[in-house]
Amino acid sequence: MTPLERRYRRLLLAYPRTYRAAHGDELLDVLLESTAPGRSFPELRETRGLLLGGVRSRIIHQARGSAWADGLHLGVTAAAVANLAALLPYAGSLPLWTALSALALLATLRGWVRTAIPLTGVVAVKAVALAGGWPAFDLTLLPVSPSLLTHQALFEFGSPLTVGAGYAVALSGLLVLACRRGPARVRSWWWWAVAVAAAWAGPHWMSEDTTYPISLSRVIAEVAAFGLAATGAYLARDLRWALASGLYLLVASGELVLHAQELTRQHVAYWGLLAVLTLASTLTPYRQRRHCLD
């Protein structure tokens, strides 16, 4: 294998495995035949084209199966990530409930819907009870202080209604998926990194006297996820990402409504950006279809 062929093969890793198995050798032969003799590195234009083509193929590869079921499962996954992120900084004080929340996310990611339902349900009861200051299952001293990632007390800016809404979205989606034939899709392990980013309270970007602060790390994680959803909707001409974005936007809007009197320009810009990206995920598939018909 020549150095040029080896580098081309590395670039082809951007494509899904099934695509490489079906077309990888053929595409590699075309690349090698069209390259001038004596070259040991791909041209910059070819490198960019292969990487972009690989990303596009991976996104389109995800748009398979039932769009509504996959979009619902993706939205449930995002809600489960948010639920774990809320408990993650308090793992030292609530090790059992944080572990159960992590198991609920794991079951959701692996598509084990019927396993995720009782795990999510029992954590939901405890979380709502903690937000309301009510006893449930075991005695917990309130307020619950963090052990890492943040300096805020547990559900300091939440209420039983907003906490329950997040779990209600996850549970409702799981129950619908459990009634459907066929397994749910296995999700990426990168969702664990999103949970950590959403749980981290830094770096600070709002004023210190802000009554209801939102961390920059959470904003970046959410905007990146919504941006990927809008990109996927545009490239695959599919509405599953719009459904997932809309479900999570519903969850994220709960606390903003609760603190409506305390919102700043940064809060409005944050929500507005998520709303615009959700709208883009909804509209761009239709625009792309009209363009193809023209």
Backbone bond lengths (Angstrom), bond angles and torsions (degrees), N, CA, C in turn:
res aa  C-N    CA-C-N  psi(-1)  N-CA   C-N-CA  omega(-1)  CA-C   N-CA-C  phi
1 M - - - 1.458 - - 1.523 109.90 -
2 T 1.318 116.16 126.85 1.460 120.15 -179.84 1.527 110.02 -77.54
3 P 1.348 117.00 160.12 1.478 119.10 177.12 1.527 112.38 -57.85
4 L 1.338 117.47 -36.43 1.457 119.50 179.78 1.530 111.26 -65.58
5 E 1.323 116.02 -44.11 1.466 118.98 178.96 1.524 110.83 -63.11
6 R 1.339 116.33 -40.17 1.462 119.90 179.42 1.527 111.11 -62.12
7 R 1.313 117.00 -39.38 1.474 120.54 179.88 1.527 110.90 -71.36
8 Y 1.317 117.09 -36.57 1.468 119.42 175.62 1.529 110.48 -63.19
9 R 1.317 116.15 -42.32 1.469 119.41 179.61 1.530 111.18 -61.93
10 R 1.324 117.33 -36.98 1.462 119.77 177.19 1.517 111.11 -65.15
11 L 1.333 116.61 -39.57 1.471 119.56 178.47 1.529 111.12 -66.65
12 L 1.328 116.69 -33.75 1.464 119.63 -179.93 1.518 112.53 -69.13
13 L 1.339 118.03 -12.57 1.465 120.42 175.70 1.525 111.61 -65.21
14 A 1.333 117.32 -15.86 1.466 120.36 175.98 1.517 111.19 -65.28
15 Y 1.339 117.83 -22.64 1.459 121.40 -178.80 1.531 110.18 -85.27
16 P 1.328 118.17 154.98 1.470 120.74 176.56 1.522 111.56 -60.11
17 R 1.301 116.00 154.34 1.466 120.77 -177.60 1.522 111.74 -61.03
18 T 1.327 117.28 -40.11 1.468 119.78 -179.97 1.524 111.37 -64.65
19 Y 1.336 116.43 -36.76 1.466 119.84 178.10 1.525 110.33 -67.07
20 R 1.336 116.81 -41.79 1.470 119.73 179.65 1.518 110.86 -64.70
21 A 1.330 116.58 -37.26 1.461 119.44 -179.79 1.525 111.27 -66.53
22 A 1.329 117.18 -35.09 1.462 120.82 -176.77 1.520 112.89 -86.09
23 H 1.333 117.34 -36.42 1.469 119.73 -171.37 1.531 113.81 -129.11
24 G 1.315 118.02 -0.82 1.466 120.00 -173.67 1.515 114.09 -60.80
25 D 1.321 117.17 -48.06 1.471 120.50 -178.50 1.526 111.33 -65.04
26 E 1.324 115.42 -40.59 1.461 119.20 179.26 1.526 111.05 -63.86
27 L 1.332 116.62 -44.31 1.466 120.44 179.93 1.524 110.60 -66.17
28 L 1.332 117.20 -38.08 1.455 120.66 178.78 1.527 111.01 -64.02
29 D 1.350 117.71 -41.40 1.467 120.90 178.58 1.525 110.92 -61.69
30 V 1.332 117.19 -41.67 1.466 120.60 179.29 1.519 110.66 -63.51
31 L 1.323 116.91 -42.31 1.465 121.01 -179.66 1.522 111.35 -63.66
32 L 1.325 116.32 -43.42 1.459 119.81 -178.33 1.526 111.89 -69.34
33 E 1.316 116.68 -36.79 1.467 119.73 -179.09 1.530 112.27 -71.35
34 S 1.319 116.87 -29.96 1.469 120.33 -177.45 1.518 112.89 -88.95
35 T 1.332 118.14 -1.92 1.464 121.40 -178.51 1.525 109.74 -90.78
36 A 1.306 115.56 140.23 1.466 120.50 179.30 1.526 110.13 -64.64
37 P 1.342 117.27 145.24 1.474 120.36 179.68 1.533 111.12 -60.33
38 G 1.320 114.66 145.52 1.454 120.38 175.90 1.518 115.01 89.66
39 R 1.329 118.95 -6.47 1.467 120.53 179.77 1.524 109.93 -78.17
40 S 1.314 116.35 142.02 1.468 120.98 176.71 1.521 111.83 -118.51
41 F 1.338 116.95 -7.54 1.468 121.36 178.13 1.529 108.88 -128.18
42 P 1.353 117.67 141.68 1.470 119.63 174.84 1.526 111.14 -65.24
43 E 1.312 116.58 152.46 1.455 120.07 175.78 1.531 110.05 -67.79
44 L 1.321 114.57 153.69 1.464 119.49 -179.93 1.524 111.28 -59.39
45 R 1.326 116.78 -38.98 1.465 121.05 179.14 1.524 110.98 -62.70
46 E 1.344 116.70 -41.96 1.456 120.13 178.34 1.520 111.46 -67.09
47 T 1.324 116.49 -41.15 1.464 120.05 179.35 1.517 110.77 -60.19
48 R 1.333 116.13 -47.97 1.465 119.76 -179.93 1.527 110.73 -63.09
49 G 1.338 116.60 -42.25 1.456 119.68 -179.42 1.521 112.92 -64.35
50 L 1.340 116.84 -40.29 1.463 119.82 179.46 1.520 111.85 -67.92
51 L 1.329 116.92 -41.13 1.461 119.83 -179.79 1.531 111.10 -66.59
52 L 1.332 116.66 -44.95 1.460 119.54 178.83 1.523 111.26 -66.03
53 G 1.331 115.59 -39.67 1.458 118.87 177.59 1.517 112.26 -64.60
54 G 1.332 116.59 -36.46 1.456 119.88 177.92 1.518 112.34 -66.54
55 V 1.325 116.04 -43.25 1.470 119.56 178.05 1.523 110.36 -62.83
56 R 1.336 115.57 -44.35 1.467 119.50 178.73 1.529 110.95 -60.49
57 S 1.328 117.21 -42.98 1.459 120.66 -179.71 1.524 111.60 -64.80
58 R 1.327 116.26 -39.11 1.469 119.49 178.85 1.527 110.93 -64.78
59 I 1.336 116.43 -41.18 1.460 119.50 179.90 1.525 110.73 -65.90
60 I 1.324 116.59 -45.96 1.458 120.30 179.23 1.523 110.39 -64.61
61 H 1.333 116.28 -34.00 1.460 120.65 178.79 1.527 111.10 -62.70
62 Q 1.339 117.03 -29.23 1.457 120.70 179.29 1.527 111.89 -73.53
63 A 1.316 117.26 -22.98 1.471 121.62 -177.06 1.521 109.93 -84.66
64 R 1.294 116.60 66.33 1.456 120.95 177.81 1.531 108.32 -133.09
65 G 1.310 115.23 158.40 1.450 119.66 -177.05 1.524 111.31 78.32
66 S 1.321 114.86 -167.07 1.458 121.40 -178.58 1.524 110.51 -68.00
67 A 1.337 116.24 122.71 1.466 120.18 -178.24 1.514 111.38 -67.18
68 W 1.330 117.64 -42.46 1.468 118.87 -176.52 1.527 111.20 -70.21
69 A 1.336 117.36 -39.79 1.467 119.93 -179.93 1.523 111.03 -67.63
70 D 1.325 116.40 -43.04 1.458 119.41 179.90 1.529 110.74 -68.52
71 G 1.335 117.41 -39.38 1.452 120.18 177.39 1.516 111.72 -65.20
72 L 1.334 116.62 -38.91 1.467 120.39 177.27 1.521 110.59 -63.92
73 H 1.330 116.47 -43.43 1.463 119.66 179.51 1.521 111.20 -65.62
74 L 1.315 116.90 -37.15 1.461 120.32 177.75 1.527 110.70 -65.49
75 G 1.339 117.04 -41.38 1.462 120.03 176.58 1.513 112.31 -65.15
76 V 1.326 117.14 -39.20 1.468 121.35 176.81 1.528 110.19 -63.61
77 T 1.325 116.14 -39.55 1.463 120.02 177.71 1.525 111.20 -61.19
78 A 1.342 116.44 -44.76 1.463 120.19 178.70 1.525 111.08 -62.58
79 A 1.341 117.23 -39.64 1.465 120.32 177.88 1.535 110.95 -65.71
80 A 1.336 116.76 -39.86 1.466 120.34 178.10 1.524 111.17 -64.50
81 V 1.339 116.76 -36.83 1.467 120.96 176.16 1.527 110.09 -62.83
82 A 1.332 116.65 -44.12 1.475 120.57 179.07 1.522 111.06 -64.01
83 N 1.323 117.62 -38.79 1.462 120.47 179.06 1.526 111.47 -65.30
84 L 1.338 116.81 -40.97 1.457 119.67 176.99 1.522 110.96 -67.89
85 A 1.336 117.28 -40.04 1.463 120.95 -179.57 1.520 111.37 -60.41
86 A 1.337 117.30 -32.97 1.463 120.30 179.15 1.524 112.03 -67.97
87 L 1.336 117.57 -30.09 1.468 121.37 -177.72 1.521 113.20 -96.33
88 L 1.313 117.49 -21.94 1.461 121.99 -171.60 1.532 113.61 -55.74
89 P 1.340 120.57 -42.56 1.471 118.85 179.99 1.524 113.74 -66.19
90 Y 1.329 118.22 -10.51 1.465 121.70 -175.33 1.526 110.96 -113.19
91 A 1.334 115.10 25.45 1.460 119.97 -178.65 1.527 111.59 -61.06
92 G 1.341 117.38 -32.55 1.460 120.00 179.26 1.513 112.68 -67.42
93 S 1.331 117.60 -34.61 1.464 122.11 -179.48 1.526 112.45 -89.67
94 L 1.327 116.46 -29.68 1.462 121.71 -177.96 1.527 110.43 -127.32
95 P 1.338 117.81 61.45 1.470 119.06 -174.78 1.523 113.37 -63.19
96 L 1.338 117.51 -39.46 1.455 120.39 -177.53 1.520 111.37 -66.03
97 W 1.324 116.48 -46.47 1.464 119.87 -175.23 1.520 111.72 -74.20
98 T 1.314 116.34 -31.64 1.467 118.63 174.54 1.526 110.37 -67.47
99 A 1.335 116.03 -40.42 1.465 119.84 178.71 1.529 110.98 -65.27
100 L 1.340 117.59 -40.61 1.462 120.39 178.59 1.525 110.87 -65.85
101 S 1.335 116.55 -37.42 1.461 119.82 176.53 1.528 111.15 -65.22
102 A 1.339 116.25 -39.26 1.463 120.15 177.00 1.527 110.78 -65.49
103 L 1.337 117.30 -38.44 1.461 120.39 177.14 1.528 111.19 -66.32
104 A 1.343 116.64 -36.33 1.463 120.06 176.68 1.527 110.56 -63.21
105 L 1.328 116.04 -41.84 1.470 119.24 177.12 1.522 110.73 -65.76
106 L 1.328 117.35 -41.91 1.464 120.52 179.28 1.529 110.56 -60.11
107 A 1.332 116.79 -45.54 1.460 119.81 179.36 1.527 111.05 -63.09
108 T 1.338 116.97 -37.67 1.461 120.39 178.49 1.524 110.79 -66.67
109 L 1.331 116.46 -43.27 1.461 120.60 -179.71 1.525 111.79 -63.33
110 R 1.317 116.75 -37.55 1.460 120.27 -177.75 1.526 112.80 -83.59
111 G 1.345 116.70 -3.40 1.461 119.73 179.44 1.507 113.85 82.68
112 W 1.339 117.76 15.68 1.470 121.08 178.78 1.525 108.30 -88.35
113 V 1.300 116.06 76.64 1.460 121.73 -170.47 1.520 111.81 -63.52
114 R 1.322 117.40 -46.08 1.461 120.57 -176.48 1.533 112.00 -68.64
115 T 1.301 117.52 -23.80 1.465 120.49 174.16 1.521 110.85 -79.10
116 A 1.330 116.19 -35.13 1.463 120.15 -178.16 1.520 112.19 -70.61
117 I 1.330 118.67 -27.35 1.471 120.79 -175.77 1.526 112.46 -62.63
118 P 1.352 120.56 -55.05 1.479 118.29 -179.83 1.523 112.78 -66.06
119 L 1.333 117.73 -34.71 1.461 119.71 178.59 1.528 110.71 -63.84
120 T 1.320 116.59 -45.69 1.457 120.51 178.74 1.523 110.99 -65.27
121 G 1.321 116.97 -39.26 1.459 120.80 -178.48 1.514 113.21 -64.43
122 V 1.331 117.38 -44.19 1.462 119.65 -177.72 1.527 111.01 -70.15
123 V 1.335 117.36 -37.32 1.465 120.19 176.44 1.528 110.04 -68.12
124 A 1.320 117.26 -34.68 1.460 120.83 178.99 1.521 111.15 -62.17
125 V 1.321 117.06 -43.95 1.472 120.57 179.33 1.520 110.79 -60.87
126 K 1.333 116.44 -44.17 1.464 120.09 -179.57 1.521 111.06 -67.61
127 A 1.328 117.71 -42.18 1.462 120.79 -177.97 1.523 111.35 -64.88
128 V 1.316 117.49 -44.65 1.466 120.58 178.88 1.520 110.38 -63.73
129 A 1.339 116.69 -39.08 1.466 120.36 178.00 1.525 111.14 -63.98
130 L 1.317 117.60 -40.76 1.465 120.51 177.78 1.530 111.11 -65.01
131 A 1.336 116.31 -39.98 1.467 119.56 179.41 1.519 111.54 -65.81
132 G 1.333 117.59 -31.30 1.459 121.16 -179.78 1.516 114.60 -94.51
133 G 1.344 116.96 -6.20 1.458 120.05 -178.62 1.512 113.12 76.22
134 W 1.321 116.94 29.82 1.462 121.39 -177.96 1.531 109.45 -108.54
135 P 1.334 117.63 148.91 1.471 120.11 177.33 1.523 110.83 -76.30
136 A 1.312 116.39 139.78 1.460 122.22 176.95 1.514 108.96 -155.29
137 F 1.328 116.42 126.53 1.462 125.32 177.69 1.530 111.71 65.96
138 D 1.329 118.40 -67.64 1.460 120.78 179.34 1.524 108.95 -132.11
139 L 1.326 116.28 160.17 1.455 121.22 179.88 1.524 109.68 -78.17
140 T 1.315 116.55 132.11 1.461 122.28 179.86 1.512 108.64 -129.76
141 L 1.324 115.54 127.43 1.458 120.55 179.74 1.518 109.91 -74.77
142 L 1.330 116.74 124.85 1.456 122.45 179.53 1.527 110.40 -106.59
143 P 1.335 118.27 146.44 1.470 126.82 -1.30 1.519 111.69 -76.46
144 V 1.326 115.92 153.68 1.468 121.76 179.38 1.520 108.23 -85.31
145 S 1.314 116.70 118.55 1.466 121.44 -177.65 1.523 110.04 -87.03
146 P 1.322 117.00 148.23 1.471 120.29 -178.91 1.519 111.33 -76.23
147 S 1.325 115.54 156.64 1.467 121.37 175.07 1.523 111.47 -112.29
148 L 1.334 118.61 -14.05 1.465 122.86 179.01 1.520 108.37 -168.33
149 L 1.324 115.71 164.77 1.460 125.97 171.05 1.528 115.50 74.45
150 T 1.327 119.10 -26.93 1.455 120.58 -177.74 1.519 109.86 -151.09
151 H 1.329 116.28 169.44 1.461 121.71 177.79 1.522 111.41 -116.53
152 Q 1.322 118.09 2.85 1.455 122.29 -176.97 1.521 110.56 -91.13
153 A 1.322 115.89 149.96 1.458 120.86 175.19 1.520 109.72 -71.50
154 L 1.305 115.52 157.16 1.463 120.76 -177.55 1.527 110.68 -62.35
155 F 1.325 116.78 129.30 1.461 124.46 178.84 1.526 111.93 55.63
156 E 1.324 115.23 33.59 1.460 119.71 179.51 1.520 111.06 -61.43
157 F 1.320 117.39 -32.97 1.461 121.06 -177.91 1.532 112.02 -110.93
158 G 1.312 116.65 12.91 1.451 120.42 -179.04 1.521 112.06 -110.53
159 S 1.313 114.43 -177.05 1.463 122.13 177.88 1.522 107.46 -146.38
160 P 1.330 118.49 163.95 1.467 119.20 177.36 1.528 112.92 -55.96
161 L 1.341 116.52 -32.31 1.458 119.98 -178.69 1.522 111.59 -69.03
162 T 1.346 117.35 -47.27 1.468 119.84 -178.04 1.528 111.28 -71.50
163 V 1.325 116.92 -38.02 1.464 119.31 177.25 1.524 110.23 -65.03
164 G 1.331 115.74 -43.82 1.462 119.70 179.10 1.515 112.75 -64.27
165 A 1.343 116.88 -31.92 1.465 119.74 -179.66 1.522 111.30 -63.43
166 G 1.331 116.54 -41.39 1.458 119.69 178.94 1.518 112.29 -61.93
167 Y 1.330 116.18 -43.16 1.456 119.49 178.86 1.525 111.38 -72.96
168 A 1.346 117.55 -31.98 1.459 120.44 179.09 1.526 110.82 -64.32
169 V 1.338 116.82 -40.51 1.463 120.25 177.42 1.526 110.21 -62.28
170 A 1.342 116.53 -45.58 1.460 120.00 -179.63 1.525 111.30 -63.74
171 L 1.333 116.82 -46.93 1.462 119.90 -177.92 1.528 112.18 -66.30
172 S 1.325 116.53 -42.73 1.467 119.78 179.75 1.524 110.90 -60.69
173 G 1.331 115.99 -44.36 1.449 119.62 178.43 1.512 112.51 -63.25
174 L 1.323 117.14 -41.58 1.460 120.85 179.02 1.522 111.60 -64.37
175 L 1.331 116.94 -39.40 1.468 120.13 179.59 1.524 110.80 -65.57
176 V 1.330 116.87 -40.04 1.471 119.90 177.41 1.524 110.05 -64.26
177 L 1.331 116.78 -43.82 1.461 120.00 -179.57 1.522 111.53 -66.33
178 A 1.345 117.45 -31.67 1.467 120.24 179.43 1.522 111.57 -67.60
179 C 1.327 116.89 -26.92 1.465 120.63 179.10 1.525 112.82 -81.57
180 R 1.308 115.82 -7.59 1.458 120.92 -177.32 1.522 110.35 -94.51
181 R 1.314 115.91 143.38 1.463 119.92 176.91 1.521 110.16 -74.65
182 G 1.298 114.78 147.37 1.460 119.92 177.37 1.515 111.78 92.33
183 P 1.333 116.79 150.13 1.470 121.14 -178.66 1.523 111.83 -76.83
184 A 1.322 115.36 155.75 1.463 120.84 173.07 1.522 109.08 -79.61
185 R 1.312 115.58 159.64 1.460 120.64 -176.98 1.523 111.16 -73.36
186 V 1.318 115.96 147.56 1.466 121.81 174.19 1.523 108.53 -79.29
187 R 1.331 116.18 131.27 1.460 121.42 -176.20 1.528 111.32 -98.66
188 S 1.327 114.60 167.03 1.460 121.69 -176.55 1.521 111.33 -71.52
189 W 1.348 115.38 150.31 1.472 120.65 175.46 1.528 111.76 -71.90
190 W 1.328 118.00 -12.03 1.461 120.74 179.15 1.521 112.26 -63.65
191 W 1.329 117.87 -16.57 1.462 119.96 177.79 1.527 111.61 -62.66
192 W 1.319 118.23 -26.43 1.474 120.00 177.80 1.525 110.33 -66.85
193 A 1.333 116.48 -38.45 1.463 120.01 177.07 1.528 110.65 -65.33
194 V 1.328 116.89 -36.37 1.465 120.26 177.47 1.526 110.39 -64.02
195 A 1.320 117.53 -38.75 1.467 121.11 179.09 1.526 111.12 -61.97
196 V 1.329 116.97 -41.97 1.466 120.33 179.11 1.523 110.49 -66.25
197 A 1.335 117.03 -43.45 1.467 120.42 179.41 1.522 111.49 -62.72
198 A 1.323 117.35 -39.70 1.461 120.80 179.63 1.526 111.65 -70.48
199 A 1.333 117.08 -26.65 1.467 120.28 -178.74 1.520 112.82 -82.97
200 W 1.316 117.01 -23.42 1.464 120.96 -175.72 1.529 110.17 -73.00
201 A 1.327 116.69 136.17 1.462 121.57 -177.16 1.520 113.24 -87.91
202 G 1.308 119.54 -1.95 1.460 120.87 -177.55 1.516 111.26 -124.98
203 P 1.317 117.61 172.38 1.470 125.85 -5.26 1.528 111.77 -75.71
204 H 1.344 114.77 158.27 1.461 119.84 -178.05 1.528 110.20 -74.91
205 W 1.313 115.52 139.84 1.468 119.83 176.31 1.524 110.94 -138.77
206 M 1.326 116.42 -8.10 1.455 120.17 174.77 1.523 110.18 -101.09
207 S 1.314 116.47 161.27 1.454 121.52 179.27 1.529 110.19 -60.82
208 E 1.331 116.25 146.13 1.463 120.90 -177.05 1.527 112.43 -63.14
209 D 1.325 117.24 -25.52 1.465 119.77 -179.26 1.530 112.49 -91.36
210 T 1.347 117.38 11.60 1.455 120.58 177.82 1.518 109.82 -66.86
211 T 1.317 116.27 127.66 1.465 120.62 -176.66 1.522 111.67 -69.21
212 Y 1.341 116.08 -36.15 1.458 120.67 -178.28 1.529 109.28 -126.30
213 P 1.342 117.46 86.12 1.468 119.82 -176.70 1.528 112.43 -80.13
214 I 1.330 115.08 148.26 1.462 122.78 172.71 1.522 106.84 -124.00
215 S 1.330 117.24 129.11 1.454 120.65 -174.87 1.523 111.30 -72.16
216 L 1.324 115.55 149.32 1.458 120.92 177.80 1.522 111.37 -65.85
217 S 1.335 116.76 -35.15 1.467 119.74 -179.93 1.527 110.66 -63.36
218 R 1.319 116.86 -39.48 1.475 119.98 177.57 1.524 110.48 -66.21
219 V 1.328 116.69 -43.17 1.461 120.10 -179.96 1.531 110.43 -60.92
220 I 1.338 116.66 -45.18 1.463 120.35 -179.08 1.527 110.79 -62.44
221 A 1.338 116.73 -43.52 1.463 120.41 -179.42 1.530 111.25 -62.89
222 E 1.332 116.41 -43.71 1.462 119.81 -178.07 1.525 111.70 -70.55
223 V 1.330 117.07 -43.31 1.463 119.92 179.60 1.522 110.28 -64.17
224 A 1.336 117.45 -39.57 1.463 120.25 177.89 1.528 110.87 -62.71
225 A 1.337 117.07 -43.19 1.461 120.40 179.22 1.527 111.22 -65.17
226 F 1.333 117.15 -42.47 1.462 119.99 178.74 1.528 110.83 -67.53
227 G 1.340 116.91 -35.83 1.451 120.06 176.74 1.513 112.28 -64.33
228 L 1.327 116.83 -41.13 1.464 120.53 176.20 1.527 110.94 -64.09
229 A 1.330 116.24 -37.27 1.462 120.10 178.00 1.525 110.61 -63.61
230 A 1.336 116.80 -44.64 1.464 119.96 178.60 1.526 111.07 -63.90
231 T 1.328 117.29 -38.74 1.461 121.14 177.63 1.523 111.05 -64.63
232 G 1.335 115.67 -44.12 1.453 119.11 177.92 1.511 112.79 -62.68
233 A 1.328 117.21 -39.94 1.460 120.78 178.31 1.521 111.21 -63.74
234 Y 1.331 116.52 -37.38 1.463 120.78 -179.28 1.529 111.32 -70.91
235 L 1.321 116.59 -45.87 1.456 119.86 -175.44 1.522 112.68 -74.05
236 A 1.339 116.41 -40.41 1.462 119.78 -176.16 1.526 113.08 -92.61
237 R 1.343 116.93 -7.96 1.461 121.20 -178.36 1.529 110.04 52.75
238 D 1.339 115.05 53.54 1.457 121.72 -171.90 1.526 108.80 -138.88
239 L 1.334 117.51 144.46 1.461 122.25 -174.43 1.528 113.47 -97.41
240 R 1.326 118.57 4.25 1.463 118.38 -177.76 1.524 111.62 -63.29
241 W 1.321 116.98 -34.76 1.464 120.12 -179.56 1.521 111.34 -73.08
242 A 1.329 117.08 -29.28 1.465 120.28 175.70 1.527 110.68 -66.44
243 L 1.323 117.28 -40.74 1.461 121.36 177.78 1.522 110.84 -62.81
244 A 1.335 116.42 -45.83 1.463 120.27 179.60 1.530 111.34 -63.21
245 S 1.332 116.99 -43.82 1.464 120.44 179.84 1.520 110.95 -63.97
246 G 1.325 116.80 -40.62 1.458 120.09 -179.72 1.516 112.27 -64.31
247 L 1.331 117.51 -40.01 1.464 120.51 178.17 1.528 111.53 -63.73
248 Y 1.334 115.93 -44.12 1.458 117.67 -179.06 1.527 111.01 -70.37
249 L 1.327 117.51 -36.37 1.461 120.27 177.44 1.524 110.41 -61.18
250 L 1.315 117.43 -35.67 1.460 121.70 176.09 1.525 110.58 -61.89
251 V 1.332 116.85 -42.37 1.463 120.95 178.65 1.523 110.96 -67.19
252 A 1.341 116.24 -45.92 1.464 120.45 -177.17 1.520 112.51 -66.69
253 S 1.320 117.55 -24.76 1.462 120.72 -177.24 1.523 112.55 -77.88
254 G 1.335 116.99 -16.28 1.459 119.61 -175.78 1.516 113.21 -59.42
255 E 1.339 116.82 -53.25 1.461 119.91 -178.93 1.517 111.98 -68.11
256 L 1.327 117.66 -32.03 1.460 119.91 177.67 1.524 111.05 -64.23
257 V 1.324 116.24 -39.17 1.466 119.62 176.40 1.515 110.39 -67.02
258 L 1.334 116.99 -39.57 1.457 121.48 179.49 1.527 111.45 -61.00
259 H 1.343 116.63 -36.04 1.472 121.86 -178.29 1.527 111.35 -106.18
260 A 1.328 116.36 34.72 1.462 120.44 -174.98 1.519 112.79 -57.52
261 Q 1.326 117.01 -33.89 1.461 120.39 -177.77 1.529 112.70 -77.99
262 E 1.314 117.70 -9.57 1.457 121.82 -174.38 1.527 112.74 -112.67
263 L 1.307 117.57 5.44 1.457 120.74 -174.23 1.523 111.50 -74.64
264 T 1.327 115.32 145.13 1.456 122.64 176.32 1.523 109.57 -110.19
265 R 1.323 115.63 -179.53 1.467 119.36 177.17 1.516 111.71 -60.66
266 Q 1.326 116.22 -34.73 1.460 119.31 -179.97 1.521 111.23 -66.60
267 H 1.335 117.54 -38.03 1.462 120.08 176.40 1.528 110.60 -62.52
268 V 1.332 115.87 -45.78 1.463 120.30 -179.03 1.524 110.77 -64.10
269 A 1.350 116.42 -41.45 1.459 119.89 178.72 1.529 110.95 -64.12
270 Y 1.329 116.18 -39.76 1.470 121.11 178.48 1.533 110.91 -61.22
271 W 1.333 116.25 -50.90 1.462 119.31 -179.23 1.520 110.33 -66.78
272 G 1.330 116.92 -39.98 1.456 120.31 -179.39 1.514 112.22 -62.14
273 L 1.326 117.40 -39.04 1.464 120.74 179.40 1.525 110.73 -65.44
274 L 1.343 117.30 -42.78 1.465 120.10 176.95 1.529 110.70 -63.47
275 A 1.329 116.40 -39.84 1.466 120.08 -179.90 1.530 111.08 -65.83
276 V 1.337 117.05 -41.63 1.463 120.62 179.71 1.529 110.45 -64.32
277 L 1.326 117.16 -42.64 1.464 120.07 179.26 1.532 111.16 -66.62
278 T 1.336 116.53 -36.18 1.464 119.50 175.71 1.523 110.68 -64.99
279 L 1.323 116.01 -42.04 1.471 120.28 177.31 1.531 110.56 -63.11
280 A 1.334 116.29 -39.21 1.466 119.56 177.59 1.526 111.07 -63.48
281 S 1.325 117.08 -39.53 1.468 120.45 177.97 1.520 111.46 -63.80
282 T 1.332 116.06 -28.67 1.459 120.73 -178.41 1.520 112.44 -82.29
283 L 1.335 116.88 -37.29 1.464 120.57 -171.98 1.528 113.93 -93.13
284 T 1.328 117.77 -35.44 1.464 119.36 -173.72 1.525 114.37 -61.19
285 P 1.339 120.22 -34.12 1.470 116.88 177.04 1.520 112.99 -60.17
286 Y 1.327 118.45 -38.16 1.458 121.16 179.56 1.524 111.05 -70.71
287 R 1.333 116.41 -39.12 1.455 119.42 177.85 1.519 110.78 -62.77
288 Q 1.322 117.46 -41.97 1.462 120.85 179.58 1.525 110.84 -65.94
289 R 1.331 116.85 -35.63 1.448 118.81 179.07 1.520 111.02 -66.46
290 R 1.323 117.15 -42.45 1.462 119.85 178.32 1.528 111.03 -62.10
291 H 1.344 115.26 -37.40 1.467 119.21 179.85 1.540 109.76 -64.86
292 C 1.321 116.91 -39.84 1.454 120.01 -179.77 1.544 110.28 -66.95
293 L 1.342 116.55 -39.01 1.446 119.22 179.00 1.525 112.10 -65.51
294 D 1.351 115.87 -37.78 1.460 119.36 177.88 1.521 111.25 -63.36
